[in-house]
Amino acid sequence: MPGLRFTAAVLMFVAMGVLSAAPPAAPEELSLPAKLRGQITIVNAEVDPRTEAGRTAVGEMLGLKKPPGVGITGMEPRVKFPTGSAQVTIEIRRWTLEEEKDALHAAIDSGGVAAVIKATKKLTTLGDVHVGGERVAIRAASTWMTDSAQHIRLVFSSRLVTTNPDPMAQTTRALDILDLTLPHGEPYGTGSLVTATQVEYKDPGLIDAVSYAIDSATQPIDKVERLPSEAAADKPRQH
């Protein structure tokens, strides 16, 4: 029965391949305090279909002071990204506590983004993000695990990036939401940054964007890597 022998051989080969395949990487949860680094690509808002009406120039950082004698309209930006990217360093000291989640949930229900921004001012800063020479405080931080990766969501009460050519310009009240994905067993992860003018609260205690600022775009983040903690860096090597 050549046909049966051939089928048995194929099945044996497949079974051996399954048995010899590498097992899935074990979950590798980020220990706090943690430090991450990545590369953010500055995307022009006009290429984002959600913000098609906002025909604005390449991204500039907020928080800049207006140069003396220069008008708001048509001013020359002080921070430029000739390569269209910038390095981002993220420091997370702890995750949002349950009572803090409840306070943010109540703020969303009572007054939306404006109420959330006000509520975050009463909460302890959970870490910082450094980008383009600016430091922005993390106001909410949540994480959850899947079989393939650890996911992190960070919320800020001010803008990290704006594509408005006038760095002093502000849209209506907005929250920046930064998502990170750290695959188990991989050296690099990915992320994205959005600016929301309307948010909602979803399980497990996550703030989700509903609508987006008109002068914003989704900013992708690549090469997200874990950096050694200061404690680990200071620990002497064993020989």
N, CA and C of each residue as an Amber inpcrd file, in Angstrom:
protein
   717
   0.8420000  -1.1850000   0.0000000   0.0000000   0.0000000   0.0000000
   0.8860000   1.2480000   0.0000000   1.4510000   1.5750000  -1.1710000
   2.3600000   2.7330000  -1.2220000   1.6970000   4.0130000  -0.7740000
   0.3930000   4.1830000  -1.1550000  -0.2950000   5.4160000  -0.7920000
  -0.3950000   5.6080000   0.6980000  -0.7020000   4.5320000   1.4220000
  -0.8150000   4.6230000   2.8700000   0.5310000   4.9100000   3.5130000
   1.5920000   4.2660000   2.9870000   2.9360000   4.5100000   3.5370000
   3.3510000   5.9560000   3.3130000   3.0240000   6.5000000   2.1310000
   3.3810000   7.9070000   1.8480000   2.6350000   8.8530000   2.7930000
   1.3390000   8.5890000   2.9810000   0.5440000   9.4310000   3.8880000
   1.0890000   9.3730000   5.3110000   1.4440000   8.1540000   5.7560000
   1.9890000   8.0000000   7.1020000   3.3040000   8.7500000   7.2520000
   4.1250000   8.7040000   6.1840000   5.4100000   9.4130000   6.2360000
   5.1930000  10.9120000   6.3320000   4.2060000  11.4420000   5.5700000
   3.9180000  12.8780000   5.6120000   3.4450000  13.2800000   6.9950000
   2.5280000  12.4680000   7.5680000   2.0270000  12.7670000   8.9020000
   3.1400000  12.7280000   9.9380000   4.0460000  11.7550000   9.8000000
   5.1730000  11.6570000  10.7210000   6.0630000  12.8870000  10.6120000
   6.2890000  13.3620000   9.3560000   7.1350000  14.5310000   9.1260000
   6.5040000  15.7670000   9.7510000   5.1830000  15.9400000   9.5770000
   4.4820000  17.0970000  10.1550000   4.5440000  17.0510000  11.6720000
   4.3290000  15.8500000  12.2430000   4.3570000  15.7030000  13.6970000
   5.7310000  16.0430000  14.2530000   6.7860000  15.6020000  13.5520000
   8.1420000  15.9120000  14.0080000   8.4000000  17.4060000  13.9460000
   7.8620000  18.0460000  12.8950000   8.0440000  19.4950000  12.7750000
   7.3570000  20.2400000  13.8970000   6.1490000  19.7970000  14.2600000
   5.4220000  20.4350000  15.3590000   6.1710000  20.2660000  16.6630000
   6.6900000  19.0500000  16.8890000   7.4000000  18.7800000  18.1330000
   8.6970000  19.5630000  18.2250000   9.3470000  19.7960000  17.0830000
  10.6360000  20.4880000  17.1060000  10.5010000  21.9970000  17.0310000
   9.2750000  22.5030000  16.7660000   9.0860000  23.9490000  16.6710000
   9.3720000  24.5960000  18.0190000   9.9100000  25.8160000  17.9490000
  10.2420000  26.5290000  19.1790000   8.9700000  26.8820000  19.9380000
   8.9530000  26.6890000  21.2550000   7.7680000  27.0370000  22.0460000
   7.5620000  28.5500000  22.0390000   6.3310000  29.0260000  22.2370000
   6.0860000  30.4730000  22.2700000   6.8640000  31.1190000  23.3980000
   7.2700000  32.3660000  23.1750000   8.0470000  33.0740000  24.1860000
   7.2100000  33.2750000  25.4410000   7.8460000  33.1370000  26.5900000
   7.1460000  33.3250000  27.8560000   6.8050000  34.7990000  28.0500000
   5.6600000  35.0860000  28.6770000   5.3080000  36.4870000  28.9530000
   6.4110000  37.1840000  29.7300000   6.7230000  38.3840000  29.3190000
   7.8120000  39.1380000  29.9350000   7.2670000  40.4980000  30.3540000
   6.6720000  40.5340000  31.5420000   6.0110000  41.7570000  31.9900000
   7.0280000  42.7940000  32.4380000   6.7610000  44.0290000  32.0490000
   7.6430000  45.1420000  32.3790000   7.6220000  45.3740000  33.8820000
   8.8040000  45.4510000  34.4840000   8.8870000  45.7450000  35.9090000
   9.0770000  47.2500000  36.0980000   8.4400000  47.7830000  37.1210000
   8.4820000  49.2270000  37.3720000   9.4060000  49.5390000  38.5430000
  10.0410000  50.7250000  38.5170000   9.9960000  51.7430000  37.4590000
  10.6870000  51.2490000  36.1850000  10.1830000  51.7170000  35.0600000
  10.6920000  51.2440000  33.7720000  11.0290000  52.4240000  32.8770000
  11.9700000  52.1700000  31.9710000  12.3660000  53.1860000  31.0170000
  12.3730000  52.5680000  29.6240000  11.7310000  53.2440000  28.6750000
  11.6290000  52.7720000  27.2960000  12.1180000  53.8630000  26.3550000
  12.5230000  53.4220000  25.1770000  12.9700000  54.3810000  24.1660000
  12.4570000  53.9470000  22.8130000  12.0640000  54.9110000  21.9870000
  11.5740000  54.6030000  20.6500000  11.7870000  55.7710000  19.7160000
  11.3790000  55.5790000  18.4520000  11.5300000  56.6050000  17.4300000
  10.1470000  56.9610000  16.8990000   9.7440000  58.2250000  17.0740000
   8.4410000  58.6710000  16.6070000   8.5840000  59.3220000  15.2380000
   7.7060000  58.9600000  14.3230000   7.6770000  59.5640000  12.9900000
   6.6620000  60.6950000  12.9970000   7.0980000  61.8910000  12.6370000
   6.2140000  63.0520000  12.6370000   5.4210000  63.0570000  11.3380000
   4.1110000  62.8240000  11.4410000   3.2460000  62.7100000  10.2690000
   2.4700000  63.9980000  10.0750000   2.4420000  64.4760000   8.8460000
   1.6730000  65.6660000   8.5180000   0.1890000  65.3400000   8.6110000
  -0.5700000  66.2210000   9.2300000  -2.0000000  65.9660000   9.4150000
  -2.7450000  65.8250000   8.1030000  -2.2760000  66.4560000   7.0380000
  -3.0410000  66.4500000   5.7960000  -3.0630000  65.0820000   5.1290000
  -2.1980000  64.1520000   5.5810000  -2.2350000  62.8160000   5.0000000
  -3.1070000  61.8730000   5.8230000  -3.6930000  62.3810000   6.9090000
  -4.5590000  61.5690000   7.7430000  -6.0070000  61.8320000   7.3540000
  -6.7410000  60.8380000   6.8530000  -8.1120000  61.0820000   6.3920000
  -9.0430000  61.5800000   7.4790000  -8.7390000  61.2780000   8.7470000
  -9.6060000  61.7590000   9.8240000  -9.5310000  63.2670000   9.9710000
  -8.4060000  63.8540000   9.5850000  -8.1890000  65.2880000   9.7900000
  -7.9370000  65.9780000   8.4550000  -8.6340000  65.5360000   7.4250000
  -8.3900000  66.0270000   6.0720000  -8.5720000  67.5360000   5.9640000
  -9.4480000  68.0850000   6.8100000  -9.7020000  69.5300000   6.7280000
  -8.5280000  70.3460000   7.2520000  -7.6830000  69.7500000   8.0510000
  -6.5710000  70.5010000   8.6360000  -5.3420000  70.4570000   7.7560000
  -5.2210000  71.3820000   6.8340000  -4.0630000  71.4280000   5.9340000
  -2.9420000  72.1860000   6.6260000  -2.1220000  71.4610000   7.3640000
  -1.0820000  72.1020000   8.1550000   0.2800000  71.5030000   7.8470000
   1.3050000  72.1820000   8.2990000   2.6720000  71.8100000   7.9360000
   3.2330000  70.7620000   8.8840000   4.5030000  70.3890000   8.6460000
   5.1290000  69.3070000   9.3930000   5.1900000  69.6230000  10.8880000
   5.1850000  68.5720000  11.7070000   4.9720000  68.6960000  13.1470000
   6.0040000  69.5240000  13.8920000   5.5170000  70.2310000  14.9090000
   6.3690000  70.9780000  15.8200000   5.9320000  70.6500000  17.2390000
   6.8090000  70.8410000  18.1860000   6.4850000  70.5260000  19.5680000
   5.7800000  71.6990000  20.2280000   4.8350000  71.3990000  21.0980000
   4.1980000  72.4370000  21.9020000   5.0910000  72.7910000  23.0840000
   4.6840000  73.8360000  23.7960000   5.4330000  74.2400000  24.9720000
   6.5240000  75.2370000  24.6520000   6.6290000  75.6430000  23.3940000
   7.6540000  76.6090000  23.0170000   7.2010000  78.0250000  23.3410000
   8.1190000  78.8610000  23.7380000   7.8060000  80.2650000  23.9960000
   7.9240000  81.0610000  22.6970000   7.0100000  81.9920000  22.5240000
   7.0160000  82.7990000  21.3100000   8.2490000  83.7020000  21.2910000
   9.0430000  83.6980000  20.2090000  10.1990000  84.5840000  20.1150000
   9.7690000  86.0440000  20.1580000  10.5230000  86.9290000  20.8330000
  10.1520000  88.3410000  20.9170000  10.0420000  88.9710000  19.5240000
   8.9770000  89.7590000  19.3260000   8.8280000  90.5020000  18.0810000
   8.3290000  89.6900000  16.9160000   7.9460000  88.4150000  17.1300000
   7.4610000  87.5780000  16.0390000   5.9810000  87.3330000  16.2550000
   5.1830000  87.5770000  15.2370000   3.7450000  87.4220000  15.3570000
   3.3440000  85.9670000  15.3880000   2.1120000  85.7300000  15.8510000
   1.6010000  84.3620000  15.9260000   1.4330000  83.7760000  14.5380000
   0.8760000  84.5420000  13.6110000   0.6190000  84.0350000  12.2710000
   1.8980000  84.0190000  11.4450000   2.2160000  82.8820000  10.8800000
   3.3710000  82.7810000   9.9980000   4.7030000  82.8040000  10.7010000
   4.7320000  82.5670000  12.0010000   6.0120000  82.6130000  12.7160000
   6.8790000  81.4260000  12.3270000   8.1570000  81.6070000  12.3770000
   9.1050000  80.5450000  12.0450000   9.2350000  79.5930000  13.2200000
   8.8970000  78.3100000  13.0560000   8.9990000  77.3600000  14.1710000
  10.4400000  77.2390000  14.6670000  10.6030000  77.0620000  15.9690000
  11.9350000  76.9620000  16.5520000  12.4410000  75.5260000  16.5940000
  11.5330000  74.5670000  16.5160000  11.9330000  73.1650000  16.5330000
  11.5070000  72.5250000  15.2260000  12.4530000  71.9760000  14.4940000
  12.1460000  71.3640000  13.2110000  12.5860000  69.9100000  13.2120000
  11.9550000  69.1080000  12.3490000  12.3120000  67.7060000  12.1990000
  12.6560000  67.4500000  10.7410000  13.8760000  67.8060000  10.3200000
  14.2220000  67.6370000   8.9070000  14.1380000  66.1980000   8.4370000
  14.3300000  65.2610000   9.3550000  14.2440000  63.8470000   8.9850000
  12.8440000  63.2920000   9.2020000  11.9420000  64.1050000   9.7720000
  10.5840000  63.6490000  10.0110000  10.4450000  62.7080000  11.1830000
  11.4240000  62.6920000  12.1000000  11.3310000  61.8000000  13.2490000
  12.0550000  62.3960000  14.4440000  11.7820000  61.8400000  15.6070000
  12.4340000  62.2900000  16.8340000  12.4910000  61.1300000  17.8120000
  13.4770000  61.1500000  18.6940000  13.6000000  60.1020000  19.7040000
  12.6700000  60.3930000  20.8770000  12.0350000  59.3620000  21.3840000
  11.1310000  59.4650000  22.5260000  11.6680000  58.5870000  23.6500000
  11.7670000  59.1390000  24.8310000  12.1480000  58.3690000  26.0210000
  10.9880000  58.4050000  27.0040000  10.5870000  57.2520000  27.4700000
   9.4080000  57.1200000  28.3330000   9.8320000  56.5400000  29.6710000
   9.4740000  57.2160000  30.7430000   9.7490000  56.7300000  32.0920000
   8.4260000  56.5040000  32.8050000   8.1600000  55.2600000  33.2080000
   6.9250000  54.9050000  33.9170000   7.2870000  54.4930000  35.3300000
   6.7530000  55.2190000  36.3040000   7.0620000  54.9010000  37.6970000
   6.0440000  53.9400000  38.3050000   4.7800000  54.0910000  37.9270000
   3.7570000  53.1640000  38.4240000   2.5210000  53.2610000  37.5420000
   1.5940000  52.2950000  37.7300000   0.3320000  52.2830000  36.9960000
  -0.7360000  53.0370000  37.7820000  -1.7740000  53.4350000  37.0950000
  -2.8880000  54.1340000  37.7310000  -3.5800000  53.2200000  38.7390000
  -3.8680000  53.7520000  39.9210000  -4.5570000  52.9980000  40.9640000
  -6.0650000  52.9700000  40.6910000  -6.7570000  52.0200000  41.3220000
  -8.1970000  51.8690000  41.0950000  -8.9590000  53.1340000  41.4450000
  -8.6190000  53.7770000  42.5580000  -9.3290000  54.9940000  42.9420000
  -9.0690000  56.1350000  41.9550000  -7.8710000  56.1320000  41.3470000
  -7.5750000  57.1400000  40.3300000  -8.3740000  56.8740000  39.0480000
  -8.5210000  55.5900000  38.6970000  -9.3560000  55.2330000  37.5480000
 -10.7980000  55.6790000  37.7620000 -11.2920000  55.4940000  38.9890000
 -12.6630000  55.9040000  39.3020000 -12.8210000  57.4140000  39.1470000
 -11.8050000  58.1690000  39.5850000 -11.8700000  59.6310000  39.4760000
 -11.8890000  60.0750000  38.0130000 -11.0980000  59.4220000  37.1780000
 -11.0690000  59.7660000  35.7560000 -12.3790000  59.3690000  35.0700000
 -12.9120000  58.2230000  35.4640000 -14.1830000  57.7720000  34.9110000
 -15.2800000  58.7830000  35.2370000 -15.3250000  59.2340000  36.4690000
 -16.3240000  60.2200000  36.8770000 -16.1420000  61.5320000  36.1180000
 -14.8940000  61.9120000  35.8710000 -14.6290000  63.1520000  35.1380000
 -15.1310000  63.0600000  33.7020000 -14.9220000  61.9180000  33.0570000
 -15.3960000  61.7320000  31.6820000 -16.9170000  61.8170000  31.6370000
 -17.5730000  61.1950000  32.6100000 -19.0340000  61.2020000  32.6470000
 -19.5860000  62.5960000  32.9090000 -18.8660000  63.3860000  33.6800000
 -19.3900000  64.6960000  34.0860000 -19.0670000  65.8220000  33.1210000
 -17.8870000  65.7730000  32.4850000 -17.5280000  66.9270000  31.6660000
 -16.5630000  66.6510000  30.5400000 -16.3620000  65.3840000  30.1790000
 -15.5210000  65.0580000  29.0320000 -14.0670000  65.4020000  29.2390000
 -13.3870000  65.7450000  28.1280000 -11.9460000  65.9740000  28.1410000
 -11.5490000  67.1040000  29.0850000 -12.3120000  68.1990000  29.0740000
 -11.9710000  69.3320000  29.9390000 -11.9770000  68.9200000  31.4060000
 -12.9710000  68.1220000  31.8020000 -13.0440000  67.6570000  33.1880000
 -11.9230000  66.6850000  33.5020000 -11.5390000  65.8400000  32.5270000
 -10.4390000  64.8920000  32.7380000  -9.1330000  65.6430000  32.9660000
  -8.8790000  66.6570000  32.1450000  -7.6500000  67.4430000  32.3000000
  -7.6000000  68.0760000  33.6860000  -8.7300000  68.6160000  34.1300000
  -8.7910000  69.2150000  35.4630000  -8.5520000  68.1700000  36.5350000
  -9.1500000  66.9800000  36.3550000  -8.9950000  65.9110000  37.3440000
  -7.5590000  65.4160000  37.4280000  -6.8730000  65.3530000  36.2840000
  -5.5000000  64.8370000  36.2980000  -4.5480000  65.7360000  37.0760000
  -4.8800000  67.0190000  37.1750000  -4.0170000  67.9380000  37.9080000
  -3.9800000  67.5930000  39.3920000  -5.0000000  66.8590000  39.8580000
  -5.0670000  66.4830000  41.2750000  -4.4160000  65.1300000  41.5400000
  -4.0040000  64.4400000  40.4660000  -3.4250000  63.1020000  40.6050000
  -1.9030000  63.1750000  40.5990000  -1.2890000  62.1830000  41.2050000
   0.1730000  62.0990000  41.2170000   0.6940000  61.8020000  39.8130000
   1.7570000  62.4810000  39.4230000   2.3910000  62.2050000  38.1390000
   2.9640000  60.7910000  38.1450000   2.6800000  60.0150000  37.0950000
   3.0690000  58.6060000  37.0600000   4.3780000  58.3580000  36.3160000
   4.9180000  59.3940000  35.7080000   6.1450000  59.2710000  34.9330000
   6.2480000  60.4310000  33.9710000   7.1440000  60.3370000  33.0250000
   7.3680000  61.4120000  32.0700000   7.7100000  60.8500000  30.7030000
   7.4260000  61.6510000  29.6880000   7.8810000  61.3610000  28.3340000
   8.7510000  62.5290000  27.8840000   9.9220000  62.2100000  27.3500000
  10.8410000  63.2240000  26.8510000  10.8860000  63.1140000  25.3260000
  10.5810000  64.2060000  24.6290000  10.6050000  64.2030000  23.1670000
  10.8920000  65.6120000  22.6720000  11.8040000  65.7190000  21.7100000
  12.1150000  67.0160000  21.1190000  12.5660000  68.0530000  22.1210000
  13.2380000  67.6370000  23.1910000  13.7130000  68.5840000  24.1910000
  12.6610000  68.9830000  25.2070000  11.4490000  68.4430000  25.0920000
  10.3800000  68.7530000  26.0330000  10.1050000  67.5540000  26.9350000
   9.6050000  67.8320000  28.1430000   9.2010000  66.7740000  29.0640000
   7.7200000  66.9450000  29.3790000   6.9500000  65.8820000  29.2000000
   5.5050000  65.9200000  29.4370000   5.1560000  64.8520000  30.4640000
   4.3500000  65.2210000  31.4510000   4.0020000  64.3040000  32.5340000
   2.9520000  63.2900000  32.0850000   3.1200000  62.0400000  32.5410000
   2.1240000  60.9880000  32.3200000   1.0580000  61.1180000  33.4010000
  -0.2200000  61.2370000  32.9760000  -1.3150000  61.4450000  33.9220000
  -2.0930000  60.1680000  34.2180000  -2.0770000  59.2220000  33.2960000
  -2.7320000  57.9280000  33.5140000  -1.9120000  56.8700000  32.7950000
  -1.8010000  55.6970000  33.4120000  -0.9910000  54.6160000  32.8390000
  -1.6380000  53.2770000  33.1560000  -1.9600000  52.5180000  32.1120000
  -2.5780000  51.2040000  32.2820000  -1.8410000  50.1810000  31.4360000
  -1.9330000  48.9290000  31.8300000  -1.2880000  47.8530000  31.0740000
  -2.1410000  46.5940000  31.1310000  -2.0370000  45.7770000  30.1030000
  -2.6990000  44.4710000  30.0880000  -1.8740000  43.5200000  29.2290000
  -1.9860000  42.2370000  29.5550000  -1.1900000  41.2130000  28.8920000
  -2.0570000  40.3710000  27.9700000  -1.4940000  39.9710000  26.8310000
  -2.1040000  38.9760000  25.9630000  -1.1050000  37.8370000  25.7830000
  -1.4790000  36.8250000  25.0380000  -0.5670000  35.6990000  24.8150000
   0.6850000  36.1130000  24.0660000   0.5850000  37.1840000  23.2730000
   1.7020000  37.5600000  22.4070000   2.4690000  38.7920000  22.8620000
   1.8640000  39.6410000  23.7240000   2.5290000  40.9060000  24.0270000
   1.9810000  41.5340000  25.2990000   2.7520000  42.5050000  25.8170000
   2.2520000  43.3940000  26.8610000   1.8400000  44.6990000  26.1970000
   0.6590000  45.1950000  26.5480000   0.1430000  46.4360000  25.9800000
   0.1260000  47.5120000  27.0610000   0.4770000  48.7200000  26.6730000
   0.5600000  49.8400000  27.6070000  -0.1720000  51.0310000  26.9980000
  -0.9680000  51.7120000  27.8190000  -1.6320000  52.9390000  27.3680000
  -1.3110000  54.0590000  28.3520000  -0.7620000  55.1600000  27.8200000
  -0.4000000  56.3250000  28.6150000  -1.2370000  57.5170000  28.1580000
  -1.6870000  58.3300000  29.1070000  -2.5290000  59.4890000  28.7970000
  -1.8530000  60.7480000  29.3270000  -1.9110000  61.8150000  28.5180000
  -1.2710000  63.0890000  28.8540000  -2.3180000  64.2050000  28.7670000
  -2.2140000  65.1870000  29.6480000  -3.1640000  66.2930000  29.6420000
  -2.6790000  67.4590000  28.7830000  -1.6080000  67.2590000  28.0370000
  -1.1230000  68.2750000  27.1000000  -0.5780000  67.5720000  25.8660000
  -0.3320000  68.3310000  24.8110000   0.0700000  67.7570000  23.5330000
   1.5650000  67.4470000  23.5060000   1.9160000  66.2720000  23.0180000
   3.3220000  65.9490000  22.7740000   3.7680000  66.4880000  21.4240000
   2.9060000  66.3260000  20.4290000   3.2300000  66.7120000  19.0520000
   2.0310000  67.4210000  18.4500000   2.2860000  68.4930000  17.6980000
   1.2320000  69.1260000  16.9220000   1.7420000  69.3710000  15.5150000
   0.8780000  69.2480000  14.5270000   1.2780000  69.5040000  13.1460000
   0.9060000  70.9080000  12.7110000   0.4680000  71.7310000  13.6430000
   0.1810000  73.1260000  13.3230000   1.4980000  73.8800000  13.1940000
   1.6970000  74.6750000  12.1160000   2.9620000  75.3850000  11.9410000
   3.1990000  76.4350000  13.0160000   2.1530000  76.8500000  13.7120000
   2.2820000  77.7880000  14.8160000   2.3290000  76.9900000  16.1120000
   3.5110000  76.8390000  16.7430000   3.6210000  76.0000000  17.9350000
   2.8640000  76.5520000  19.1260000   2.4100000  77.8110000  19.0650000
   1.6450000  78.3900000  20.1540000   0.1580000  78.0990000  20.0070000
  -0.2640000  77.6420000  18.8160000  -1.6800000  77.4350000  18.5600000
  -2.1980000  76.2210000  19.3270000  -3.4120000  76.3220000  19.8330000
  -4.0440000  75.2160000  20.5390000  -5.4170000  74.9550000  19.9230000
  -5.7700000  73.7030000  19.7940000  -7.1330000  73.3760000  19.4120000
  -7.9750000  73.4310000  20.6820000  -9.2140000  72.9350000  20.6050000
  -9.9970000  72.8040000  21.8130000  -9.2640000  71.8430000  22.7510000
  -9.7050000  71.7630000  23.9870000  -9.0580000  70.8880000  24.9600000
  -8.8560000  69.4860000  24.3860000  -7.6820000  68.9370000  24.5940000
  -7.3680000  67.6400000  23.9930000  -6.4780000  66.8290000  24.9270000
  -6.5920000  65.5170000  24.8000000  -5.7360000  64.5790000  25.5270000
  -4.8980000  63.8020000  24.5300000  -3.6180000  63.6500000  24.8060000
  -2.7880000  62.7740000  24.0020000  -2.8210000  61.3740000  24.6100000
  -2.9910000  60.3640000  23.7530000  -3.0330000  58.9670000  24.1850000
  -1.9530000  58.2010000  23.4310000  -1.0430000  57.6010000  24.1760000
   0.0780000  56.8710000  23.5850000  -0.0870000  55.3930000  23.9000000
  -0.1350000  54.5630000  22.8620000  -0.2430000  53.1110000  23.0100000
   1.0730000  52.4440000  22.6300000   1.4810000  51.4740000  23.4290000
   2.6980000  50.7110000  23.1460000   2.3720000  49.2220000  23.1630000
   3.0410000  48.4730000  22.2910000   2.9320000  47.0180000  22.2640000
   4.3330000  46.4320000  22.3410000   4.5720000  45.6140000  23.3710000
   5.8810000  44.9890000  23.5800000   5.7310000  43.4800000  23.4120000
   6.0360000  42.9340000  22.2300000   5.8650000  41.4870000  21.9990000
   6.7780000  40.6740000  22.9210000   6.2700000  39.5500000  23.4170000
   7.0700000  38.6740000  24.2660000   8.2270000  38.0860000  23.4580000
   9.4120000  38.1360000  24.0430000  10.5730000  37.5180000  23.4210000
  11.1820000  38.3070000  22.2760000  10.6880000  39.5120000  22.0060000
  11.2230000  40.3250000  20.9170000  11.9680000  41.5280000  21.4830000
  13.0490000  41.9600000  20.8250000  13.8090000  43.0900000  21.3540000
  13.1160000  44.4320000  21.1800000  12.2420000  44.5430000  20.1710000
  11.6050000  45.8250000  19.8730000  10.0910000  45.6980000  19.8450000
   9.4420000  46.7960000  20.2200000   8.0000000  46.8940000  20.1270000
   7.6080000  48.0550000  19.2370000   6.3150000  48.3510000  19.2010000
   5.7920000  49.4350000  18.3760000   4.8280000  50.2690000  19.2130000
   4.4080000  51.3950000  18.6350000   3.4640000  52.2430000  19.3470000
   2.8180000  53.2470000  18.4280000   1.8980000  54.0230000  18.9800000
   1.2410000  55.0900000  18.2220000   0.7560000  56.1510000  19.1890000
   0.6380000  57.3700000  18.6700000   0.1960000  58.5170000  19.4700000
  -0.9490000  59.2050000  18.7520000  -2.0590000  59.4630000  19.4620000
  -3.1940000  60.1910000  18.8970000  -3.5840000  61.3130000  19.8500000
  -4.2610000  62.3240000  19.3150000  -4.7620000  63.4380000  20.1080000
  -6.2780000  63.4280000  20.0470000  -6.9200000  63.2530000  21.1950000
  -8.3750000  63.0940000  21.2620000  -9.0400000  64.3310000  21.8500000
 -10.1390000  64.7660000  21.2210000 -10.9440000  65.8590000  21.7610000
 -12.2020000  65.3250000  22.4460000 -12.4650000  64.0360000  22.2770000
 -13.5690000  63.3850000  22.9730000 -13.1220000  61.9700000  23.3140000
 -13.3940000  61.5470000  24.5480000 -12.9560000  60.2280000  25.0020000
 -14.1000000  59.5090000  25.7030000 -13.9230000  58.2030000  25.8710000
 -14.8570000  57.4000000  26.6400000 -14.0590000  56.4410000  27.5070000
 -14.7350000  55.8630000  28.4880000 -14.0690000  54.9810000  29.4310000
 -14.4940000  53.5490000  29.1710000 -13.5180000  52.6590000  28.9850000
 -13.8090000  51.2650000  28.6970000 -13.0300000  50.3600000  29.6430000
 -13.5330000  49.1570000  29.8240000 -12.7990000  48.1650000  30.6070000
 -11.5730000  47.7260000  29.8260000 -10.4520000  47.3760000  30.4580000
 -10.2440000  47.3970000  31.9160000  -9.6870000  48.7340000  32.3890000
 -10.5320000  49.7070000  32.5600000 -10.1110000  51.0210000  33.0430000
  -9.3210000  51.8210000  32.0310000  -9.6630000  51.6910000  30.7580000
  -8.9030000  52.3520000  29.7050000  -9.6580000  53.5530000  29.1530000
  -8.9360000  54.6510000  28.9280000  -9.4930000  55.8200000  28.2730000
  -9.3060000  55.6490000  26.7730000 -10.3990000  55.6470000  26.0180000
 -10.3680000  55.4550000  24.5670000 -10.7080000  56.7540000  23.8460000
 -10.0600000  57.0020000  22.7180000 -10.3580000  58.1720000  21.8950000
 -11.6410000  57.9310000  21.1080000 -12.5060000  58.9530000  21.0510000
 -13.7370000  58.9010000  20.2680000 -13.6340000  59.8320000  19.0570000
 -13.1450000  61.0470000  19.2680000 -12.9100000  61.9780000  18.1590000
 -11.5350000  62.6000000  18.3410000 -10.9910000  63.1450000  17.2340000
  -9.5950000  63.5620000  17.2120000  -9.4640000  65.0460000  16.8610000
  -8.3840000  65.6640000  17.3500000  -8.1180000  67.0690000  17.0580000
  -7.9210000  67.2510000  15.5560000  -8.4450000  68.3300000  15.0050000
  -8.4440000  68.5250000  13.5660000  -7.0390000  68.7310000  13.0100000
  -6.1210000  69.2250000  13.8270000  -4.7560000  69.4390000  13.3280000
  -3.8220000  68.3180000  13.7620000  -4.3830000  67.1340000  14.0280000
  -3.5600000  66.0320000  14.5130000  -3.5550000  64.8920000  13.5120000
  -2.6310000  63.9690000  13.7150000  -2.5480000  62.7430000  12.9200000
  -2.0170000  61.6460000  13.8290000  -2.2340000  60.4010000  13.4280000
  -1.6650000  59.2840000  14.1860000  -0.1590000  59.2610000  13.9580000
   0.5960000  59.3700000  15.0340000   2.0530000  59.4010000  14.9450000
   2.5860000  58.0100000  15.3000000   3.1400000  57.2650000  14.3460000
   3.6650000  55.9220000  14.6470000   4.9890000  55.9810000  15.3990000
   5.2000000  54.9930000  16.2420000   6.4370000  54.8810000  17.0090000
   7.0330000  53.5060000  16.7470000   8.2940000  53.4850000  16.3670000
   8.9850000  52.2360000  16.0410000  10.1870000  52.0370000  16.9570000
  10.7450000  50.8360000  16.8680000  11.9670000  50.5080000  17.6110000
  11.8230000  50.7960000  19.1060000  10.6660000  50.4650000  19.6690000
  10.4570000  50.6660000  21.0980000  11.2250000  49.5810000  21.8510000
  12.1680000  49.9880000  22.6740000  13.0050000  49.0210000  23.3920000
  13.0320000  49.3260000  24.8800000  13.1840000  48.2600000  25.6540000
  13.3390000  48.3990000  27.1000000  14.7620000  48.8530000  27.4000000
  14.8970000  49.8360000  28.2530000  16.2170000  50.2720000  28.6870000
  16.4790000  49.7320000  30.0830000  17.7330000  49.4110000  30.3950000
  18.0280000  48.8910000  31.7380000  17.7080000  49.9410000  32.7880000
  17.1740000  49.4910000  33.9130000  16.8830000  50.4140000  35.0040000
  18.1890000  50.9200000  35.5990000  18.0940000  52.0490000  36.2960000
  19.3030000  52.6090000  36.9140000  19.8750000  51.6410000  37.9490000
  18.9830000  50.9370000  38.6310000  19.4580000  49.9720000  39.6430000
  20.2530000  48.8610000  38.9810000  19.7420000  48.3880000  37.8020000
  20.4490000  47.3200000  37.0980000  21.7640000  47.8220000  36.5290000
  21.7610000  49.0770000  36.0650000  22.9760000  49.6440000  35.4790000
  24.0670000  49.8290000  36.5280000  23.6470000  50.1470000  37.7720000
  24.6220000  50.3830000  38.8330000  25.1230000  49.0940000  39.4820000
  24.4250000  47.9910000  39.2270000  24.7950000  46.7220000  39.8550000
  26.0950000  46.2010000  39.2470000  27.0940000  45.8820000  40.0420000
  28.3560000  45.3860000  39.4860000  28.1920000  44.0300000  38.8090000
  28.9120000  43.8350000  37.7300000  28.8580000  42.5670000  37.0360000
  29.5820000  41.4700000  37.8240000  29.0160000  40.2570000  37.7350000
  29.6660000  39.1360000  38.4120000  30.5380000  38.3690000  37.4160000
  31.7340000  38.0530000  37.8160000  32.6670000  37.3540000  36.9240000
  32.7570000  35.8910000  37.3120000
